Amino acid sequence: MSNYPMVPGHEVVGEVLEVGSDVTKYKVGDVVGVGALVGSCRQCNPCQSNIEQYCNKRIWSYNDVYTDGKPTQGGFSGAMVVDQKFVVKIPEGLAAEQAAPLLCAGLTVYSPLRHFNLNKPGLKGAILGLGGVGHMGVKVAKAMGHHVTVISSSNKKKVEAMDDLGADAYLVSTDSDHMLQAMDRLDYILDTVPVAHPLEPYLSLLKVDGRLIIMGVIGEPLKFVSPMIMLGRKSISGTFVGSIEETGEMLEFCKEKGISSQIEVVKMDYINKAFERLEKNDVRYRFVVDVAGSKLDA
């Protein structure tokens, strides 16, 4: 799907350097953010309903083209030109490097909890997969007042889940006795796993009317037998990032609750090494690239 030359980067925070004559929402000097999208048709039902992330003519922040055919360039470029509709203000007190991962990872977990009315205290939820998105799921759900279980295939992330992120419980999916004891206990599961995996073990953990929310991009079919959802009136839902409106709301929520991303800031000359470490799962949990400090013009 890649079209080269490409400048990626879809969790972008920077300072407004210049504004067009029709810009009313921002001024020079504002610290703002841009997420996964930089355009949509503005006319379809999702656009009219302020859920432009579901527009069939959405324009990605990079590896895409504008309506005039020119390529979009992501946040690893020296500067971006973005329609004010797809820009959000970063709240004062929220550091730029901390805010950047919230624009996709944080939003991806916040949006479904809000939309499905799961943003009330007292619920029991689980995060399946503890990575860039999953670690934000733990933090956001805890801040909403939930009892949060991290589900993983081994014990190797238990300490970081419990001690570093504050999860209430840890469930090893390959431990059949442990899984059996946890049946029928959860109101929801945020499934962040980006590779094919069976759904049935996790559906069994849900209460009646529980919801499994898929947010990992998986390129092959997932399978389950229908009684797994029929006999508990359970739901399997998909969700994709969030709207611009939700992004602003989420940023304010994170500021209010003191939520931050766990990051490692690197410069552009470290990118190849960062990719090598990503392949080894050696990052907790997001690399943030300091483009402005990378002296690209030197």
Phi, psi and omega per residue, in radians:
M1 nan -0.130 -3.044
S2 -1.369 2.425 3.066
N3 -2.106 2.083 -3.084
Y4 -1.854 2.672 -0.010
P5 -1.245 2.512 -3.067
M6 -2.269 2.407 2.995
V7 -2.008 1.806 -3.097
P8 -1.399 -2.953 -3.119
G9 1.992 1.844 -3.074
H10 -2.220 0.178 2.956
E11 -2.182 1.599 -2.845
V12 -2.106 2.245 3.027
V13 -2.227 2.349 3.129
G14 -2.827 -3.070 -3.104
E15 -1.823 2.411 3.090
V16 -1.200 2.103 -3.141
L17 -1.705 -0.469 -3.052
E18 -2.783 2.576 3.096
V19 -2.238 2.585 3.087
G20 -1.350 2.969 -3.041
S21 -1.159 -0.417 -3.120
D22 -1.693 0.029 -3.107
V23 -1.345 2.206 -3.123
T24 -2.104 -0.296 -2.998
K25 -1.558 -0.351 -3.032
Y26 -2.397 2.783 3.118
K27 -2.355 2.847 3.126
V28 -0.996 2.319 -3.136
G29 1.762 -0.313 3.105
D30 -1.126 2.509 3.012
V31 -1.650 2.116 -2.994
V32 -2.326 2.936 3.135
G33 -2.300 2.719 3.070
V34 -2.332 2.349 -3.121
G35 -1.768 -2.449 -3.008
A36 -1.312 -0.338 -3.052
L37 -2.099 2.570 3.039
V38 -2.227 0.112 3.139
G39 -2.963 2.767 3.031
S40 -2.780 3.054 -3.023
C41 -1.331 -0.376 3.136
R42 1.257 -0.057 -3.003
Q43 -2.066 -0.390 -3.081
C44 -1.289 3.020 -3.122
N45 -1.058 -0.802 3.084
P46 -1.015 -0.742 3.131
C47 -1.110 -0.757 3.137
Q48 -1.161 -0.414 -3.130
S49 -1.661 0.170 3.136
N50 1.051 0.598 2.971
I51 -2.196 0.997 -2.999
E52 -1.079 -0.266 3.103
Q53 -1.150 -0.267 3.121
Y54 -1.783 0.185 3.059
C55 -1.199 2.325 3.134
N56 -1.242 -0.204 3.108
K57 -1.964 0.467 3.116
R58 -1.016 2.599 3.116
I59 -2.021 2.110 -3.106
W60 -1.277 2.700 -3.109
S61 -1.123 -0.457 3.067
Y62 -2.596 2.907 -3.104
N63 1.005 0.674 3.128
D64 -2.552 3.140 3.095
V65 -2.263 2.562 3.019
Y66 -1.291 3.024 -3.118
T67 -1.102 -0.372 3.104
D68 -1.544 0.067 3.087
G69 1.579 -0.115 -3.136
K70 -1.367 2.505 -3.095
P71 -1.250 2.543 3.007
T72 -1.414 2.576 -3.132
Q73 -2.180 2.232 -3.044
G74 -1.423 -2.904 -2.945
G75 -1.319 -0.125 3.088
F76 -1.505 0.107 3.043
S77 -1.463 2.888 -3.135
G78 -1.164 -0.533 3.134
A79 -2.695 2.705 3.087
M80 -2.228 2.544 2.984
V81 -1.935 2.087 -3.012
V82 -2.358 2.397 3.034
D83 -1.043 2.390 -3.067
Q84 -1.045 -0.415 3.104
K85 -1.021 -0.543 -3.027
F86 -1.867 0.413 3.116
V87 -2.063 2.467 3.088
V88 -2.156 2.601 3.084
K89 -1.409 2.333 3.054
I90 -1.492 2.121 -3.093
P91 -1.036 2.525 3.071
E92 -1.073 2.421 -3.131
G93 1.669 -0.180 3.092
L94 -1.795 1.930 -3.056
A95 -1.081 2.494 -3.075
A96 -0.976 -0.793 -3.092
E97 -1.199 -0.459 3.083
Q98 -1.388 -0.591 -3.089
A99 -1.268 -0.562 -3.018
A100 -0.952 -0.919 -3.116
P101 -1.149 -0.334 3.109
L102 -1.181 -0.432 -3.030
L103 -1.240 -0.261 3.016
C104 -2.237 -1.053 -3.095
A105 -1.077 -0.848 3.133
G106 -1.131 -0.739 -3.129
L107 -1.157 -0.653 -3.097
T108 -1.067 -0.594 3.113
V109 -1.566 -0.541 -3.112
Y110 -1.206 -0.757 -3.028
S111 -1.031 -0.880 -3.131
P112 -1.182 -0.594 3.100
L113 -1.095 -0.684 3.098
R114 -1.227 -0.840 -3.040
H115 -1.130 -0.720 -3.081
F116 -1.568 0.289 3.088
N117 1.039 0.650 3.111
L118 -1.827 0.300 -3.105
N119 -1.741 0.469 3.100
K120 -1.859 2.651 -3.095
P121 -1.233 2.794 3.032
G122 1.640 -0.093 -3.129
L123 -1.399 2.777 3.040
K124 -1.949 2.022 -3.105
G125 -2.205 2.935 3.106
A126 -2.404 2.614 3.049
I127 -1.972 2.052 3.125
L128 -1.684 1.927 -3.097
G129 1.703 2.089 -3.070
L130 -1.955 1.460 3.099
G131 -2.241 -2.561 -3.110
G132 -1.045 -0.771 3.101
V133 -1.377 -0.774 -3.076
G134 -1.047 -0.699 -3.113
H135 -1.178 -0.551 3.050
M136 -1.245 -0.558 3.080
G137 -1.055 -0.757 3.102
V138 -1.047 -0.831 -3.059
K139 -1.154 -0.779 -3.109
V140 -1.180 -0.781 -3.135
A141 -1.114 -0.713 3.084
K142 -1.079 -0.713 -3.136
A143 -1.169 -0.409 3.080
M144 -1.464 -0.036 3.092
G145 1.574 0.456 -3.104
H146 -1.661 2.691 2.899
H147 -1.471 2.067 -2.953
V148 -2.015 2.200 3.046
T149 -1.876 2.336 2.996
V150 -1.693 2.255 3.099
I151 -1.900 2.200 3.140
S152 -2.510 2.884 -3.050
S153 -1.430 -0.194 3.127
S154 -2.590 3.066 -3.134
N155 -1.477 -0.031 -2.923
K156 -1.190 -0.304 3.121
K157 -1.859 0.206 -3.050
K158 -1.110 -0.786 -3.090
V159 -1.096 -0.797 -3.125
E160 -1.189 -0.607 3.122
A161 -1.142 -0.790 -3.056
M162 -1.439 -0.865 -3.011
D163 -1.468 -0.739 -3.063
D164 -1.461 -0.722 -3.041
L165 -1.742 -0.270 3.069
G166 1.471 0.382 3.076
A167 -1.092 2.651 -3.119
D168 -1.526 -0.452 -3.095
A169 -2.648 2.807 -3.128
Y170 -2.387 2.231 -3.049
L171 -2.152 2.158 3.114
V172 -1.597 2.022 -3.004
S173 -1.183 -0.361 3.136
T174 -1.546 -0.021 3.098
D175 -1.670 1.709 -3.014
S176 -1.090 -0.652 3.119
D177 -1.144 -0.753 3.119
H178 -1.080 -0.763 3.132
M179 -1.132 -0.690 3.137
L180 -1.106 -0.697 3.128
Q181 -1.171 -0.422 -3.066
A182 -1.623 0.056 -3.088
M183 -1.068 2.546 3.000
D184 1.063 0.623 -3.069
R185 -2.063 -0.290 -2.966
L186 -1.817 2.488 3.030
D187 -1.406 -0.553 -3.135
Y188 -2.757 2.792 2.978
I189 -2.295 2.229 2.985
L190 -1.617 1.920 -3.060
D191 -1.662 1.786 -3.075
T192 -1.756 0.092 -3.067
V193 -1.225 2.188 -3.040
P194 -1.645 0.253 3.102
V195 -2.259 2.801 -3.103
A196 -1.017 2.397 3.135
H197 -2.745 2.695 3.131
P198 -1.208 2.496 3.140
L199 -1.647 -0.475 -3.000
E200 -1.014 -0.711 3.129
P201 -1.035 -0.548 -3.076
Y202 -1.519 -0.587 3.062
L203 -1.058 -0.575 -3.125
S204 -1.200 -0.312 -3.138
L205 -1.408 -0.262 -3.046
L206 -1.425 2.540 2.981
K207 -1.251 3.051 2.943
V208 -0.995 2.361 -3.107
D209 1.221 0.232 3.084
G210 -1.236 2.837 -3.027
R211 -2.337 2.226 3.007
L212 -1.723 2.091 -3.045
I213 -1.928 1.993 -3.091
I214 -1.508 2.194 3.078
M215 -2.339 0.079 3.037
G216 -1.566 2.397 3.140
V217 -1.451 1.936 -3.031
I218 -2.171 2.235 -3.009
G219 -1.635 0.338 3.089
E220 -2.519 2.810 -3.036
P221 -1.130 2.525 3.006
L222 -1.799 2.599 -3.023
K223 -2.208 2.597 2.999
F224 -2.826 2.763 3.071
V225 -1.628 2.450 -2.977
S226 -1.025 -0.596 3.108
P227 -1.020 -0.386 3.133
M228 -1.071 -0.513 3.082
I229 -1.820 -0.539 -3.109
M230 -1.118 -0.723 -3.013
L231 -1.452 0.191 3.045
G232 -2.537 0.173 -3.100
R233 0.846 0.756 -3.100
K234 -1.557 2.846 -3.095
S235 -2.248 2.522 2.956
I236 -1.996 2.135 -3.061
S237 -2.179 2.672 3.000
G238 -1.938 2.690 3.118
T239 -2.625 2.673 -3.081
F240 -2.406 2.106 -3.079
V241 0.539 -2.093 -3.117
G242 -3.039 3.041 -3.104
S243 -1.448 2.944 3.055
I244 -1.086 -0.705 3.113
E245 -1.053 -0.796 3.118
E246 -1.158 -0.566 -3.139
T247 -1.082 -0.826 3.104
G248 -1.077 -0.727 3.121
E249 -1.115 -0.746 -3.134
M250 -1.119 -0.723 3.135
L251 -1.096 -0.718 3.101
E252 -1.148 -0.678 3.100
F253 -1.067 -0.804 -3.132
C254 -1.132 -0.673 3.090
K255 -1.127 -0.819 -3.104
E256 -1.077 -0.694 -3.069
K257 -1.591 -0.045 3.134
G258 1.241 0.534 -3.115
I259 -1.462 2.301 3.074
S260 -2.264 2.787 3.044
S261 -1.488 2.665 2.980
Q262 -1.647 2.008 -2.922
I263 -2.326 2.901 2.951
E264 -2.325 2.047 -3.110
V265 -1.490 2.258 3.132
V266 -2.275 2.854 3.059
K267 -1.705 2.934 -3.049
M268 -1.084 -0.510 -3.129
D269 -1.285 -0.055 3.130
Y270 -1.762 0.000 -2.987
I271 -0.982 -0.826 -3.108
N272 -1.084 -0.700 3.089
K273 -1.136 -0.676 3.126
A274 -1.076 -0.728 3.117
F275 -1.131 -0.680 3.086
E276 -1.068 -0.704 3.129
R277 -1.234 -0.611 3.076
L278 -1.049 -0.739 -3.137
E279 -1.090 -0.451 3.127
K280 -1.684 0.120 -3.097
N281 1.037 0.598 -3.076
D282 -1.795 1.060 3.023
V283 -2.684 2.395 3.077
R284 -2.218 1.749 -0.141
Y285 -2.192 -0.040 3.140
R286 -2.474 2.336 2.877
F287 -1.446 2.337 3.021
V288 -2.030 2.179 -3.083
V289 -1.620 2.147 3.073
D290 -1.465 1.533 -3.084
V291 -1.194 -0.796 -3.099
A292 -1.079 -0.563 -3.121
G293 -1.582 0.125 -3.057
S294 -1.599 -0.029 3.080
K295 0.916 0.949 -3.080
L296 -1.173 -0.411 -3.100
D297 -1.576 -0.074 -3.061
A298 -1.227 nan nan
